[in-house]
């Protein structure tokens, strides 16, 4: 398993407008195993010192084994912290649907802390938890 630079072709089913914003506003990468894409993630810088994290797992069946899950958590948490320091970020935010417990578990394993609920935030009106990772030395 290894990390490679993210390319739009790694997420062929994603909304093209979202992809354009996601990849033009901060660093991004893809985790692969052989030819299989395990996950794609990035940081979208929204203002000086602040970014939003995004992560997409195109095929959840490919990451059910413990080795793949560990690879994602270790790679993603290291990568977020590295770029927080490298880009001078003091805060990285993430949001996940309240009604998808597996997503809540993943974001918490990455080291994000829950800050609150954003009611009717998702595109279909679903509630989301707001999470953040704060860099204390920034």
C-alpha positions in Angstrom: 0.0 0.0 0.0 1.3 3.4 -0.9 0.3 7.1 -1.3 0.3 8.7 -4.8 -0.7 12.2 -5.9 -4.5 12.6 -6.3 -5.9 12.8 -9.9 -9.6 13.5 -10.8 -9.7 10.2 -12.6 -9.4 8.5 -9.2 -13.0 9.5 -8.4 -14.9 9.1 -11.7 -18.3 9.3 -10.0 -17.7 12.5 -8.1 -19.4 15.8 -8.9 -17.1 17.5 -11.3 -17.7 21.0 -9.8 -16.8 19.7 -6.3 -13.7 18.0 -7.6 -12.5 21.2 -9.3 -12.8 23.1 -6.0 -11.4 20.3 -3.9 -8.2 19.9 -5.9 -7.5 23.5 -6.6 -7.7 24.8 -3.1 -5.2 22.6 -1.2 -3.1 19.4 -1.3 -4.7 16.0 -2.0 -3.6 12.4 -2.3 -4.7 8.8 -3.0 -4.0 5.7 -1.1 -3.6 2.6 -3.3 -3.0 -1.1 -3.0 -1.6 -2.4 -6.3 -4.0 -0.9 -8.9 -6.9 -0.6 -6.4 -7.9 2.8 -5.1 -8.5 2.6 -1.3 -9.2 6.2 -0.5 -8.7 9.8 -1.7 -8.4 12.7 0.6 -7.4 16.3 0.7 -7.5 19.6 2.5 -9.4 22.6 1.1 -8.0 25.8 2.4 -10.9 28.1 3.1 -9.1 31.1 4.6 -5.7 31.8 6.2 -4.9 29.2 8.8 -8.1 27.2 8.3 -8.9 24.2 6.0 -11.6 21.6 5.6 -10.6 17.9 5.3 -12.3 15.6 2.8 -11.9 11.9 2.4 -13.7 9.5 0.0 -13.6 5.7 0.1 -14.9 4.7 -3.4 -15.4 1.0 -2.5 -15.9 0.2 1.1 -15.6 -3.5 0.5 -11.9 -3.0 -0.3 -11.1 -1.6 3.1 -12.8 -4.1 5.5 -9.5 -5.8 6.3 -7.6 -4.5 9.3 -4.4 -3.8 7.3 -6.3 -1.5 4.9 -8.1 0.3 7.7 -4.8 0.9 9.6 -3.2 2.2 6.5 -5.9 4.7 5.9 -6.0 5.9 9.6 -2.2 6.2 9.9 -1.7 7.7 6.5 -4.5 10.2 6.8 -3.8 11.3 10.4 -0.1 11.8 9.6 -0.7 13.5 6.4 -3.3 16.0 7.9 -0.8 16.9 10.7 2.1 17.3 8.3 0.2 19.7 6.1 -1.3 21.6 9.0 2.3 22.5 10.0 3.6 22.8 6.4 0.7 25.2 5.4 0.6 27.0 8.7 -2.9 25.8 9.5 -4.2 26.3 13.0 -7.5 24.5 12.4 -8.8 21.7 10.1 -12.5 21.0 10.1 -14.5 18.0 9.0 -18.1 17.2 8.9 -19.9 13.8 8.9 -23.5 12.7 8.8 -25.0 12.1 12.2 -26.9 9.1 10.9 -23.8 7.1 9.7 -22.0 5.7 12.7 -19.1 4.3 10.7 -18.2 7.7 9.4 -18.3 9.1 12.9 -16.0 6.3 14.1 -13.5 7.0 11.2 -13.3 10.8 11.8 -12.7 10.2 15.5 -10.0 7.6 14.8 -8.2 10.3 12.7 -8.0 12.5 15.8 -10.8 15.0 15.2 -12.8 16.2 18.1 -16.6 16.8 17.9 -17.6 20.4 18.3 -21.3 20.4 17.6 -24.2 19.6 15.3 -25.0 21.4 12.0 -28.7 20.9 11.5 -30.0 20.3 8.0 -26.5 20.9 6.6 -26.0 18.0 4.1 -27.3 18.5 0.6 -30.4 16.4 1.3 -31.2 18.2 4.6 -29.5 15.7 6.9 -27.8 16.7 10.1 -24.0 16.6 10.4 -21.6 16.6 13.2 -18.9 19.3 13.0 -15.4 18.1 13.9 -12.1 19.9 14.2 -8.4 19.2 14.6 -6.6 22.1 16.3 -2.9 22.8 16.2 -2.0 24.2 19.6 1.5 25.5 18.6 0.2 27.6 15.7 
